[in-house]
Amino acid sequence: MSSPASQPAIRSALHASIHPVDVDELPLDDAGYAALVRQQLALLGEDPEREGLARTPDRVAKAMHFLTAGYAMTVEEIVGSALFEEEHENMVMVRDIELYSLCEHHMLPFFGRAHVAYIPDGRIVGLSKLPRIVDIFARRLQVQERLTEQIAEAIDDVLSPLGVGVVVEAYHLCMMMRGVEKQNSRTITSALRGVFRDDSRTREEFLSLAHAKLAV
């Protein structure tokens, strides 16, 4: 999806952690995609040249590059040197990681939260890397089931921990805006590896923490 010219801007945007990114201002150059959007507007019966739509093709091209930037990223690049030798033997969990993705069936958004945990086997990873791993796979055309498995597999590959657990809870606009039009339906998927799958007590602890209403 991402052209070579767009990738430096995309990488910078994905790594930004302090200031919001104005996607419309990213220096992306993809006249081909913008031309397709212009044609799409015409097929819908709109005038792509009218004032309100004149810059829409460029904006949509930039937005789509940003929303699918995960194709240009790798887990190894994101994690980098943030792996540390540590004898911690209990569960490490990051809850409520916001995620935004696009359903590959209708290219409509789905959004929600991921709860990610692992039990180290001699190595830990910087906590900020877990949300970034979620983003790598969320910023692609996805189905929630595969997204959940990819996050778990990536953490398993990077750390070789004793176990990995991932739960994703999301709302799908393809169900809310069209089709069955169910506004309050939420999809929950999970992926379990190692002791999270094989040890019932570890699994129950993880799932209870993932779904608990925690006071801050």
N, C-alpha and C positions, 0 to 999 in steps of 0.2 A: 504493500500500500504506500509506503513512504519512499519518496524519491531521494536520491543521494543528496540533492541540494537541501532537502528539508531536514535531514537527520540531525545535523548539529543543533538546530533550533529546537527540535523535538527533545533531544537528550537534555539540553539545558532546561527546558520547561519541566521535564519529568523530575529532574534533580532539584528544582527550585523548592525550597522548604520554608521560606520566610515570606516572600511577597507573592501575591496572587499573579497568575500569568494571564495576560490579555492575549487570547489566542488570535484575535483579529490582527494583532500587531506582529505576529511571528513572520519572519521573512521567508515564507514558503513560496516556491515557484513550481506550480503545477497547472499550467494552462489547459492541459488535456482533461483533468478532472473537472475544472471549472466549466469547460465547454460542455461536458456531459450534464452538469447541473443546469446550465442555461437551457439545454435541450429539454431536460425534464420539466422545467418551469413552463416552457412552451407547450409541451404535451399535456400539461394540467390545465391549459387554457389561459395561462397568465401571459403578461407582456414582460419578458425579461429585461426590457430596456426602460421600463418605467422607474421613476425615481427610487421608490422603496425597494426595488429588486435589483437595481443596476449593479450593486456590489455583492449581492447575495451569492452568486456562484463562487467568487473568490473566498468569501467568508466560510461557505460550506466546505470548500476544498481544504482550507486551513483547519477547520474544526475536525474534519474526518481524519486528517493526518495526525492531529493531536490525540483523538480518541482511539486510534489504532496504532499508537506509537509503540506498543508492546512488541510488535513484529520486528522492530529495529533494536530491541534490547535483549540481553541474555542474563541469566541468573548469575553466571560467573562474573560478568561485568558489574552488576549491581552489588554483589556481596564483596567483591574485591578482597582486601586484606582484613576484613572485619570478622575474622574467625579467631577464637581465643581458647587456649588450653585452660580448662577449668574442671574441677572435680565435683561440681554441683550435680546432685543425683536426683533432684526433685523436678516436678513439672515447671516449665517456663511457659507462660501464656500471655498473649496479647489479644485482648478482647476488642470488639466493636471497631474493627478496621473498616472504615467506609470504603465502599467500592462502587464504581460505575462502569457498566459495560454495555455492549450492543448485542442483542440477540441476532444470531446469524440467520435465522429464518425470515425475519421481517426487517432487520436492521433498525429496530426500535430499542430504546434503552431498557435495561433492567438495573436496579440499584438496591443496595442494602448494606449488610455488614458481614465481615468474616471474623471468626474467632479461631485463632491459630495457637497450637500448643505443641511442645515437644519435651521429651525427657532426654537430657544430654548423656552422651557416653564418652566423656572426656573433653568435649569441645562445645562451646556456645557461640552464638552469632550475635552481633550487635542488634539490639532490639529494633532499631529503625529499619533494619533490612527486611524484617518480616512484612511490614506494610508495603515496602517497595517490591517484594516478590509478588504480593497480591496484585499490585498495579501492573506488573509485567504481563500477567495473564488476563487481567480484567480489560486491559487496553488492547483487546483484539476482538474480532467477531467470535462470539462464544455461545455455548449453552452452559447453564449453571452446573450441570452434572460434571462436564469435562473440566470446567474452571476449578471446581473443588478438588478434583483428582490431581490436576496439574500443580496446584499449590502444594498439596501434600507430597507429591513425588519430588518436587524441586527441593523442599526442605530435607527430605529423606536423602536425596542425592548429595546435597551440600554437606550435611552434618553427620550422616550415618548414625543417627541417634538411636536410643533404645525404642523410641516410638514417636509417632506424629499423629496429631488429631486436628482436623479442620472441619468447621461447621460454617456454612454460608446460608444466610437468610436474606431473601431478596424479593422485591416487588417487580413484576414484569409488565411494562406498558403494553405489550402485545396482548395481554389478558385484560388490562384495565381500560384501554382506549378502543379496542376492537374485539372481534370474536365474542367471547362470553361476557365481556364487560363487567367483570367482578372486581370491585374497587378495593376490597379488603383482603383478598387472597394473597397469602405469602408462601413462597416456596422455600423449603429447608432441605439442604443436602449436606451429607457428611462424608468424610474420607478418613479412614483409620489405618494406621500402620503399626507394626510391632506390638508393643505391650498395650497400646490403646485398643487394639483389636483383640488380642489374646487374653488379656487380664481384665476380668469383669470389674474389679474394684477400680482400676485405673480408668477404664472406660466410663464408669459411672461418675467418678470424680470429675473427669473432663466435661462430660455432658451436663452435669449439674452446674458447674462453673460457667459453661458457655451460655446456659439458658437462665442463669440466676439474675434477679433484679438486685444489682449491687448499689449500695448507697456510697456516695462519694463525699 
